[in-house]
Amino acid sequence: MIQSDGERLNELKSQISAAYGREPLDLLVKNVRLVNVYSGNVVLTNIGIKAGRVVTISPERPPVRPIAIFEGDDMYAIPGLIDAHCHI
């Protein structure tokens, strides 16, 4: 689906608003071990998603209840390894 500039702008505003805790996240993935692929550090945190994009990474719960919550149960989130290998 192709979005108009106005639709994309509204989506971006919604993502920013959710990042500031003014509107609910679409999904909160809580209690995951996030791996920093640059430093090698691993931190227990929550990942907030709005309109298909990560908008928050925080150990704190968001002020507005998310639409959906997924319990990460200490699973690892490794952003640098998603689609890291492909052939063109």
C-alpha positions in Angstrom: 0.0 0.0 0.0 1.4 3.4 -1.0 0.8 6.1 1.5 0.3 9.8 0.7 2.5 12.4 2.3 -0.3 13.3 4.7 -0.9 9.7 5.8 2.9 9.2 6.4 3.0 12.5 8.3 0.1 11.4 10.5 1.8 8.0 11.1 5.0 9.7 12.1 3.2 12.1 14.5 1.5 9.0 16.0 4.8 7.3 16.5 6.3 10.3 18.1 3.3 10.7 20.4 3.6 7.1 21.4 7.3 7.5 22.1 6.5 10.3 24.5 3.8 8.2 26.2 0.9 10.3 25.0 -0.8 7.5 23.2 -0.7 3.7 23.4 2.0 1.6 21.8 0.7 -1.0 19.3 2.9 -3.6 21.0 5.1 -3.7 24.1 7.6 -6.5 24.1 8.6 -6.7 27.7 11.4 -8.3 29.6 13.8 -9.0 26.7 17.6 -9.0 26.8 18.6 -6.5 24.2 22.1 -7.1 22.8 24.1 -4.0 21.8 25.9 -5.4 18.7 28.5 -2.6 18.9 29.5 -2.8 22.6 28.5 -6.4 23.4 26.5 -5.2 26.4 23.2 -7.0 27.2 20.4 -5.2 29.1 17.1 -6.3 30.3 14.5 -3.9 28.9 11.2 -3.4 27.1 10.7 -2.5 23.4 7.8 -0.4 22.3 6.5 -0.6 18.7 4.1 1.8 17.0 3.0 1.4 13.3 5.7 -1.2 12.6 8.6 0.8 14.1 10.5 0.6 17.3 9.8 3.9 19.1 10.9 3.1 22.7 13.6 1.0 24.4 13.2 1.4 28.2 13.2 -0.7 31.3 10.2 1.4 32.5 6.6 0.5 31.7 4.9 3.1 29.4 2.5 5.6 31.0 -0.3 4.6 28.7 -1.4 0.9 28.5 -0.2 -0.6 25.2 -2.7 -2.2 22.8 -0.9 -5.5 23.0 1.8 -6.9 25.3 4.2 -9.8 24.5 6.1 -11.3 27.4 9.7 -11.8 26.3 10.6 -14.1 29.2 14.3 -13.0 29.0 14.6 -13.9 25.3 17.3 -12.1 23.4 16.6 -9.3 20.9 19.6 -8.8 18.5 18.7 -6.1 16.0 21.9 -6.4 14.0 21.3 -10.0 13.1 17.9 -9.6 11.5 18.2 -10.2 7.7 22.0 -9.9 8.0 22.7 -12.4 5.3 21.2 -12.3 1.8 22.2 -12.9 -1.8 21.2 -10.4 -4.6 
